[in-house]
Amino acid sequence: MEQSQNIRPPVVTIMGHVDHGKTTLLDAIRKTNIVAGEHGGITQRIGAYQITFQDKKITFVDTPGHAAFEKMRSRGADIADIVVLTVAATEGVKPQTIEAIKHIKKAGKPIIVAFTKVDLPNINIEKAKKELQTQDVLVESFGGNIPAVEVAATKGEGVKELLEIIELVWQISPQMAQATEPLEAVVVESYMDKFRGSIVDVIVKKGTLAVGQKIQVDGESIAVKALRDDLGKVVKEAGPATPVEILGFKKALDVGSIVNDVTVTKSQKLQGHASMEEIIAKSQEAKDKFKVVIKADVLGSLEAIVVNTPEKIFIVSQSVGEVQSSDVTIAKVANAPILAFNVKVAPDVKSQAEREKVLIREYKVIYELISDLADIVESFEEAKHELKIKGSAKIIASFDIEGKKVAGTQVTKGKIKVGDNILIKSSGGGTKETTIASIRKFKKSIDTVATGQECGITFGANIDFDIGDIIESLG
């Protein structure tokens, strides 16, 4: 049975301690020899490869195992759907195994344990399982829910079983992907070649990447000159979860950068997904509005939210797709929350938001998001009013002096002074506007009263009031 067109292939990362058989395992899977071309047998850069197993495709990302490449390895875990953790049956859990486990847990990815080198003497798989248990990695034979397989990659033993487990894990929570969606690809490797120039290896996450297509990443826009698959074959296009090499960029790109279609990028900018300088400028313009960053699953949802956004809400940035690290940065600069409708927020992005003190609020129903926007406006207006209040007082008595009604008051907050513009709020909800004409204390005229003091206040107009009313000074 062929893979459903809407269910994309899984992206699998191989991680673990150096020399624990990651590349040898991939070598067995791909039936090609990578190890021989690498210095010291250690993978020097991230590479992505796709295979077909039982009429279904699986994409693999080989991440470096040496401690010097920890950052790249972390990136590899972030782009993967499933992580295969290699543990040598001869050595068990080692320092870089523990590092790999931390990255996997941070990324929130499903784990499959591959015990490698089981054909060698002096193996102790039970010891390795117990050591994994101390790292909260509990395999099924130890009562956990993490599948494990024993592999002798050089002999091809256990490879089929591993691929079967990968397919089973993917069937539990497969992800849909349409080739017609807006393009989104992740850079997994980039370097300069003296003959071909900039080489950018990507995995297509959504949509289709094609020769001649205008794409953009990290501020550089190009038309794709050529595409090559993982075997070096020239191809015309690449669909979801497909690894491919792009020719046409003028510089090497950062691993983890996102490649988009230029038309999508322009659309996002028109919607407010602007440069950082523009974000700062826009945020400064919106002094009297509550600022938000909006993310939605599709353009239709985004448009529905924007159309129903209250006038007092200022949208700093709006775009479709998962909440990205760049969205958190924008929200921090703008001092705005992120409202995310029906999109994922990766664990590392959530962690960044917590560190940056950026609120991310997730929604599954558009009505609830729009309702919250209305509540935000009301709360924001109340908060703005509170900021404007220079002082508050409660009317505790009423006097008639020379035909004018004087309020006996006690100041409860801040200061009130002669000439202030004030609001008189009644318990029934009514509000009257006037000014402070005079303030008297012990029959002596004064200019200002502060918190805790009592005084008599005459208003600029002969306004009626009741005992219990509240005076708010706006200065």
Secondary structure, DSSP 8 states (H G I E B T S, - for coil): ----TTB---EEEEEESTTSSHHHHHHHHHTS--GGGSGGG---S-EEEEEEETTEEEEEEE---SGGGHHHHHHHHHH-SEEEEEEETTT-S-HHHHHHHHHHHHHT--EEEEEE-TTSSS--HHHHHHHHHTTT--BGGGTSSB-EEE-BGGGTBTHHHHHHHHHHHHHHS--B--TTS--EEEEEEEEEETTTEEEEEEEEEES-EETT-EEEETTEEEE--EEE-TTS-EESEE-TT-EEEEE--SS---TT-EEEEHHHHHHHHHHT---HHHHHHHHHH-TTSEEEEEEESSHHHHHHHHHT--TTEEEEEEEESSB-HHHHHHHHHHT--EEEES--B-HHHHHHHHHHT--EEEES-HHHHHHHHHHHHHHHHHHHHHHH--EEEEEEEEEEETTEEEEEEEEEEEEEETT-EEEEE-TTS-EEEEEEEEEEETTEEESEEETT-EEEEEESS-----TT-EEEE--
